[in-house]
Amino acid sequence: MPILVPPSEQYKASFLDAVREAQATGSGLGDTLTWNVEEAEADFGPLLAALCRFEPPAELPAGYVHAEYRWLVEGDTYLGRVSLRHTLNDRLREFGGHIGYEIRPGARGQGHGKRILALALDRARELGLPRVLVTCDVDNLASRGVIEANGGGLEGEFEVPQYHDKPIRRYWITL
């Protein structure tokens, strides 16, 4: 059964394979598509440190919120990642929300999206959040299904041209 774990050197090979998959297919979150795999392979530490830089009690740059990355893994296989923001700022209220997730291309369509979001919701409950905002592109039917299967109530569809070139849907999930 897949579980959430903090980013770790233990999953380096599988994680980098997933980044290569996303880059080859062009189907990943923005930072996944721009990571330099060769640099990360040579020295994985800086990437791990970057992923953990907003975890409490880190002092935050202006405009940032505390957040944590977790990886969905099964055995030594990296399946995806989730980012859980502990609070919202104005930008995240418009676009991004509390939770963002990504499943590696080769693991999509196997229920991992529903699992990663359910586990992230469990973590949000542990943090004491009463409800969370999750967003997706209007045309991302898979993500819409994942959010709705986890209790997402649609707030509406919105254009946010200052942040994103596609219309989005905002969902709230009461915890």
C-alpha positions in Angstrom: 0.0 0.0 0.0 1.5 3.4 -1.0 2.4 5.7 1.9 3.6 9.3 2.2 7.2 9.9 3.3 9.4 13.0 3.5 11.7 13.4 0.5 14.7 11.2 0.9 17.9 10.0 -0.7 16.5 6.5 -0.5 14.2 7.2 -3.4 16.6 9.2 -5.5 16.9 6.8 -8.5 13.1 6.3 -8.7 12.4 10.0 -8.2 14.8 11.0 -10.9 13.3 8.4 -13.3 9.9 10.0 -12.6 11.3 13.5 -13.4 12.7 12.1 -16.7 9.3 10.6 -17.5 7.6 13.9 -16.8 10.1 15.9 -18.9 9.9 13.4 -21.8 6.1 13.6 -21.9 5.8 17.3 -21.0 3.2 16.3 -18.3 4.4 17.5 -15.0 4.2 20.4 -12.6 6.2 23.5 -13.7 9.2 22.8 -11.5 9.4 19.1 -12.4 9.7 20.2 -16.1 12.6 22.6 -15.3 14.7 20.5 -12.9 18.2 19.7 -14.1 18.3 15.9 -13.7 22.1 15.6 -14.3 22.8 18.1 -11.5 20.4 16.4 -9.2 21.9 13.0 -10.0 25.4 14.3 -9.2 24.4 16.0 -6.0 20.9 15.2 -4.7 21.3 17.1 -1.4 20.5 20.6 -2.7 17.2 19.4 -4.3 16.2 17.7 -1.1 17.0 20.9 0.9 15.0 23.0 -1.6 12.0 20.8 -1.2 12.1 21.1 2.6 13.0 24.8 2.8 9.5 26.0 3.9 8.8 23.5 6.6 8.3 24.9 10.1 10.1 26.3 11.9 11.9 27.8 8.8 11.9 31.6 8.6 10.0 32.5 5.5 10.7 35.0 2.8 8.1 37.7 2.4 5.0 36.3 0.7 5.6 32.6 1.4 3.8 30.3 3.8 4.9 27.2 5.7 4.6 24.1 3.5 5.8 20.5 3.3 6.5 18.1 0.5 5.7 14.5 0.8 6.4 11.7 -1.6 4.0 8.8 -2.3 6.0 5.7 -2.4 5.5 1.9 -2.5 8.5 0.0 -1.5 11.4 1.9 -3.1 9.3 3.2 -5.9 8.4 6.9 -6.1 4.9 7.3 -7.4 4.2 11.0 -6.9 4.4 14.0 -4.7 2.2 16.4 -2.7 2.7 19.8 -1.4 0.7 20.8 1.6 0.6 24.5 2.4 -0.2 25.2 6.1 -2.0 28.5 5.4 -3.1 30.5 2.4 -1.8 33.9 1.2 -3.7 36.0 -1.4 -2.0 34.2 -4.3 -2.7 30.7 -3.0 -6.3 31.7 -2.3 -6.6 32.6 -6.0 -4.5 29.9 -7.5 -2.8 26.9 -5.9 -4.7 26.3 -2.7 -3.5 24.3 0.3 -2.7 21.1 -1.6 -1.0 20.4 -4.9 -0.1 17.0 -6.2 1.5 15.2 -9.1 1.6 11.5 -10.0 4.4 10.3 -12.2 3.3 9.6 -15.8 3.9 5.9 -15.6 1.8 5.5 -12.5 -1.3 7.5 -13.6 -4.7 5.9 -13.9 -4.1 3.4 -11.0 -5.8 5.3 -8.2 -2.7 6.9 -6.8 -4.1 10.4 -7.2 -7.0 9.6 -4.9 -4.6 8.0 -2.5 -2.2 10.9 -2.4 -4.9 13.4 -1.8 -6.6 11.3 0.9 -3.3 11.0 2.7 -2.6 14.7 2.4 -6.1 15.4 3.8 -5.2 13.2 6.8 -2.0 15.3 7.3 -4.1 18.5 7.0 -6.4 17.2 9.8 -3.3 16.5 11.9 -2.3 20.2 11.4 -5.7 21.3 12.6 -6.9 22.8 9.4 -10.8 22.9 9.3 -11.0 22.9 5.5 -8.6 23.0 2.5 -8.6 24.5 -0.9 -7.6 22.4 -3.9 -7.5 23.7 -7.4 -7.1 22.2 -10.9 -7.4 23.2 -14.5 -11.0 23.1 -15.8 -9.9 20.6 -18.5 -8.1 18.3 -16.1 -10.8 15.6 -15.8 -8.6 13.2 -13.9 -7.8 15.7 -11.2 -11.4 16.9 -11.0 -12.4 13.2 -10.3 -9.7 12.8 -7.7 -10.8 16.0 -5.8 -14.5 15.2 -6.0 -13.9 11.6 -4.9 -12.2 13.1 -1.8 -15.2 15.3 -0.9 -14.3 18.4 -2.9 -17.2 20.9 -3.1 -16.9 23.2 -6.1 -16.6 26.9 -5.3 -16.6 27.7 -9.0 -14.6 28.2 -12.2 -12.2 31.1 -12.4 -9.8 32.8 -14.8 -6.5 33.8 -13.1 -4.4 35.3 -15.9 -1.9 36.8 -13.5 -0.9 33.3 -12.4 -2.1 30.8 -15.0 -3.0 30.6 -18.7 -6.0 28.3 -18.3 -9.3 28.6 -16.4 -9.3 26.7 -13.0 -11.8 25.1 -10.7 -11.6 25.8 -7.0 -12.8 23.1 -4.6 -13.1 23.2 -0.8 -12.8 20.1 1.3 -14.1 20.2 4.8 -12.0 18.1 7.2 
